[in-house]
Amino acid sequence: MKNLKKYINLKNLIVLFITFTLFYTSAYLRLIPIKLLNLDYNKTSTRIILTAFSDTILLITLLLIYRKELLVEFKKFKSKLINNLDIGIKCWIVGLFIMMVSNIFLNIIFKVGGANNEKYVQEMIKSLPWLMLITAGFIAPIIEELVFRKGFRNAFTNKYLFIILSGLIFGSLHIISSNNPLQILYLIPYSSLGIAFAISYEKTDTIFTPITLHILHNTILTTLSIMVQ
């Protein structure tokens, strides 16, 4: 048991399980407006609006769960703002480089094509671009950082275990719906960014570092996607 405590905080592991469950079941919240307003879920625009609805409720819930820790970590973020951003940007650039190189490698060598998750996101951006800019560029990054970085770091006290699990599980989220076995190769580019965000959190000791860089990353990509539509 003593050795286990070196790697895992059981109390926080339970909290992680709860937040993970909320993350994967929050989509059921969309049934409320669907039933009340008799909405057509087959329409892409309707799905985007309902996603924004469920994500907003999930975000508020996560903020309430971690509210005390977030206040402390926000003060840490502000007190060493330039240093935290410097570390965060460096980690992000390295993660982004690995992500881009591995994506090019997969597309050229294996001819896998784009990840299914990415194709779905592009379809949604084309339908309601400005709402997607809010949900994908702002709301989603905060949710993902609270679940995959904040929750994992609290639960796994060994920094290497935290960084690896946080990155790999975050990466698997983006390919979990694929039916093509080769899509598992996209675990590399997606995990690289997750690992980079985890390292930035470990180095700065404030979740607002990876949150800021994740928002920046998603906002840039979503804006570029809107511009080329």
N, C-alpha and C positions, 0 to 999 in steps of 0.2 A: 504493500500500500504506500510506503514511504517513497519507493522508487517511482510509483505511478504519479505521485504528486509533483515530481520533477517535470513531468510532461503534460499533465492534465489537471485542470481545476474542475472537479466534479460539479460543483454548484453552477459554475458558469457554462459547463457543458450542457446542463439542463436548459439554461437560458438560450444557448445556441440552438438546441433542438426545438425549442418553442419558436424562436424567430425563423428558423429554417422551415418549420411547418407553416407558419404564417406566410412566408415568402411563396411557398408552393401551393398554398390553398387560397390565397387572396383572390385568385381569378374567379372563384365562386361568388364573390361579392357582385360580380357583373350580372348575376342572375336576378338581383333585386330590381334594377331598372328595366331589365328585359321583361320580367313578369309584370311589373307595375305599368310600364309604358308600351308593352307589346312591341318591342323593337325587333328589327330584323338583324340578327347577328351575322348573317352572311355578307352584309355590306362592309367593305373595308373601313369606310369612314365611321360606321357605328362601332366597329371593333376598337378603333383608335380611341374614340370618346369613352367607351366603357373601360378600356385599359387605363386611361388617365384617371377615371373615377376610382377604380380599385387600387391603383398605385398610390393615389393621394391618401386614401384611408390607411394603406399599409405604411406609408411614410410617417404619417402622424402617430401611428401606433408604435413604430420603432423609435421615434423621437421621445415618446413618453417613457418607453422602457429604459432608454439610455440617457435620459435627460440630465441626471446629476453628473455623470462622467463626461458628457458632451460639454457642459459648462466649464469644467476643469480643463479639458483638452483644448477648448477654444481659447482660453486665456493663455495656454502654452503656445498655441499657434500664433497668436497676436504678439506675444512677448518676444519671439524670435522669428518674426515674419519673413525677413529676407533670407535668413539661414534655412528656414524650413522650406521655403519656395525653391531655393537653390538646390537643396538635396532632392526635393520632389521632382523638379524639372530634369535633373541629371538621371534619376532613376527612370523617369518616363521616357526620356530620349533613348536610353539603352533598351528598354522594353519595346519601344516603338520600332527601333531598328531591327531587333530580332523578329518582331512580328511581321514587318514588311519583307525582310529577306526570306523568312520561312514561307510566307504567302506566295512570293514569286517562285520559290523553289517548288512548292506543291503544284502550282499552276503550270509551270513549264515542264518539270520532270514527270510528275504523276498525272498531269492533265485532269486534276480532280474537279476543277471548276470552283465557283464560289461556294462558301458554306451556306447551307439551307437557311440558317438563321439570318444571315446577311441579306439574302434574296427577299425574305419576308419583310425585313426592316425597310428595304428600299421600296417595296410595294406600298408600305404604310406611309412613308415619307412623300411619295408621289400623290397619295390621296389627300392627306391633310398636313402639309409641310410645317406650318407654324405651330400647330398643336404638338406635332412630333418633336419640334425643336425644344419645346418645354418638357415633354415627358422623357424623351430619349437623352436630351442634352442636360437636363437639370434633375428631374425627379428620380429617374432610374439610377444614375451614378451614386446619389446619396443612399438610396435603398441598398444597392449592391455593396457599397463600402461598409455600411453598418452591419450587414449580414455576413459578408465574406471576409472583411478585415476586422472590424470591431468585435464581432461575435467570436470569430476564430481566435483572435489574439487573447481574448479574455479566457477562452476555454483551454487553449493549448499554450502552456507556459514556456515550453521549449521553443525558442525563436525559430530554429530551423524547421521544426515540425509545423509550426504555424505558417511560415512562409511557403513551404512546399504544399501543404494541404490547402491553404487558402488559394494559391495559384491554380493548382490542378482541378480542384472542385469548381472554382470559378470558370475555368476554361471549359470544363465538361458541360457546364450549363448551356453553352452556346452551340453544342453539337448533339445534345441529348435526344433531340427529336428526329435525327437523321436516320434513314433506312439504308443508306449507302455505307458499307464498312470502311471505305476509304476516307469518309468524312472524319473519322477518328483522328486522322493526321492533323486536322485543324486544332487539335488540343494543344499543339505546339505554339502557334501564334497567339491564341487566346490566353493560354496559361502564362506566356511570357509577360504579357501586360499585367496580369493578375499578380504574378510574382514581383514585378517591379513596384506595383502599388503597395504590396505587403512589405517590401524592403524599406520603402519610404516611410511607412508607418512605424516600423521597428526602429529606424534611425532617428526619427523626430519625436516619437512618443506622443503624437497627436493625430487623430483620425482625420483632422481637417486638411492635412497635407495630401493624402491620397484622394480625398473628396474633391479638393480644388483641382487637382490634375486630371481626375476622371471626368469632372464636369468640362474642363477645357478640352480634353480629348474628344468626348462625345459631341460637344457643341461644334467644334471645328469640322468633324466628319459629317454631322447632320447638315451644317450650313453648306458645305461643299456639295453634298448630295442634292440639296434644294436648288443650288445654283446651276447644276448640270441637268436638272429634270427638263 
